[in-house]
Amino acid sequence: MKIIDVGCSYGVNAALLRTDLDLDDLYAAYLEPSGSLSRRQEIEHRAFFRNQGLRDDIQFVGVDPSFRAVRYALDLGLLEAGVTADLETCELTVKERSALADADILISTGCVGYATEATFARVYEASATSRPWVVAFAMHPFSYDDIAAALKAFSLETEPLKRFRQRQRRFSTSTERQAILQAMAKLGMDDRLERTSGYIYASCYISAPPGEAL
Ligand SMILES: C[S@@+](CC[C@H](N)C(=O)[O-])C[C@H]1O[C@@H](n2cnc3c(N)ncnc32)[C@H](O)[C@@H]1O
């Protein structure tokens, strides 16, 4: 299976899907002093993931303008290929298009807002012949409407998975909380979780050819 991860950063999604590790395991491994991975020893990180037995039936292609993060994920073997052009403003090269071709699914976590419909359209177009689904989490209050509209041009229908909200992070200040709640109210978003939990949540959206999504 070939997965494109838009906003892949250091390859966290690849690490989670290609090993049996969960997020708590990754935190424990990375956080010094009790963790097993030192901050400087990339060679140690590579060995750590090799020892986890990275699944080779799942290939990840990362898209993220953060060159150092993508380099790290490539060096560790988490990503098969990386696209570090900022697709908000740049067209894909022939080589990048071929790295993105034939994907089974496009995913994205924590990146909507940085990446807009411009990036999603360029990435999808490069892989459109295999008709991949797109599954993305968008942190509140970012709207997914423009991305859904761009994907509609490729005949994909987008649905929010309403029961599937993912806790993202704590509000950093009360001013941020107020601003986010105001923005959510303006967009008519359901803000019950943000009002009651002290955390910002993300909504999950799934885009698929008509009749294919559950
Ligand atoms: C909050 S991090 C999320 C990282 C990872 N997906 C996760 O869930 O932990 C946001 C990522 O979006 C990336 N990003 C920023 N602008 C972008 C763009 N135009 N296209 C793709 N990724 C972008 C950043 O470099 C960063 O790695």
The ligand as a Tripos MOL2 file, in Angstrom:
@<TRIPOS>MOLECULE
LIG
   27    29     1     0     0
SMALL
NO_CHARGES

@<TRIPOS>ATOM
      1 C1          1.7340   20.5320   13.3830 C.3       1 LIG1
      2 S1          2.8040   19.7790   12.2450 S.3       1 LIG1
      3 C2          1.9870   18.2290   12.0030 C.3       1 LIG1
      4 C3          2.9590   17.1410   11.7310 C.3       1 LIG1
      5 C4          2.4140   15.7190   11.6610 C.3       1 LIG1
      6 N1          1.5500   15.5190   10.5070 N.3       1 LIG1
      7 C5          1.6930   15.3560   12.9280 C.2       1 LIG1
      8 O1          0.4710   15.1460   12.9080 O.co2     1 LIG1
      9 O2          2.3630   15.2760   13.9670 O.co2     1 LIG1
     10 C6          2.4580   20.6670   10.7520 C.3       1 LIG1
     11 C7          3.3630   20.2950    9.5980 C.3       1 LIG1
     12 O3          2.8810   20.9440    8.4250 O.3       1 LIG1
     13 C8          4.0090   21.2970    7.6690 C.3       1 LIG1
     14 N2          3.6580   22.2940    6.6590 N.ar      1 LIG1
     15 C9          3.6920   23.6410    6.7470 C.ar      1 LIG1
     16 N3          3.3610   24.2090    5.5700 N.ar      1 LIG1
     17 C10         3.1090   23.1780    4.7170 C.ar      1 LIG1
     18 C11         2.7370   23.1080    3.3460 C.ar      1 LIG1
     19 N4          2.5560   24.1920    2.6080 N.pl3     1 LIG1
     20 N5          2.5840   21.8790    2.7860 N.ar      1 LIG1
     21 C12         2.7710   20.7540    3.5120 C.ar      1 LIG1
     22 N6          3.1370   20.7750    4.8230 N.ar      1 LIG1
     23 C13         3.3010   21.9650    5.4060 C.ar      1 LIG1
     24 C14         5.0030   21.7850    8.7020 C.3       1 LIG1
     25 O4          6.3250   21.8360    8.1780 O.3       1 LIG1
     26 C15         4.8090   20.7430    9.7910 C.3       1 LIG1
     27 O5          5.6800   19.6580    9.6030 O.3       1 LIG1
@<TRIPOS>BOND
     1     1     2 1
     2     2     3 1
     3     2    10 1
     4     3     4 1
     5     4     5 1
     6     5     6 1
     7     5     7 1
     8     7     8 2
     9     7     9 1
    10    10    11 1
    11    11    12 1
    12    11    26 1
    13    12    13 1
    14    13    14 1
    15    13    24 1
    16    14    15 ar
    17    14    23 ar
    18    15    16 ar
    19    16    17 ar
    20    17    18 ar
    21    17    23 ar
    22    18    19 1
    23    18    20 ar
    24    20    21 ar
    25    21    22 ar
    26    22    23 ar
    27    24    25 1
    28    24    26 1
    29    26    27 1
@<TRIPOS>SUBSTRUCTURE
     1 LIG1         1 GROUP 0 **** ****
